[in-house]
């Protein structure tokens, strides 16, 4: 399991940036920095030097802080090879099956197209950790801006097969809205109703709802639980138009 520090940094309106420090090597990296200022402030407060930036996809709310962090700490930016032209700060291009390291910890790249055409996630199997960007959320999945339901269904199948104890670090605080939709998608699922109550309490108290786990998502995420491409497509359309 993990023996590194993972710090949640809220950013913009609902983003989470993950600052990760490996004490044994002293190495630090940041996942999907939407903006630089809060990341640099937190690293400075802790006395950490950011050597790496890992991007899951090109969207500005995941890469907006790259240039300033890179300039301040001489950080190396790693991200999806398929989106290299859309991430001008990119140094290292990675694709399916490639690995990246933080100290002794190894992350395998999994390609998860759908939200964007080249979206990737970073899975650290020995640590039971995965950084999922905008592919898998707590009780949700990413909108299909550049891909289709078949691709997202394939992603969900792959992620559902990970060990149940895997801790999922996604990039947005969307859980309350996702939970309200989930009870309409699966009204007879008591685990979803229970989790909606829990999430509502957490948000009312100003508490974050992520990270989550694969086990929790297998029980309560209507997209991870979808039994077919058609069902996932129907649920994605339903969520896109959901006003609750």
Buried (B, 14 or more C-beta within 10 A) or exposed (E): EBEBEBBBBEBBEEBBBBBBBBEEBEBBBBBBBBBBEBBBEBBEEEEBBBBBBBBBBBBEBBBBBBBBBBEBBEBBBBBBBBBBEBBEBBBBBBEEEBEBBBBEBBBBBBBBBBBBBBBBBBBBEEBBBBBBBBBBBBBBBBBBEBBEBBBBBBBBEBBBEBEEEBBBBBBBBBBBBBBBBBBBBBEEBEEBBEBBEBBBEBBEEEEEBBBBBBBBBBBBBBBBBBEEBEBBBBBBEEBEEBEE
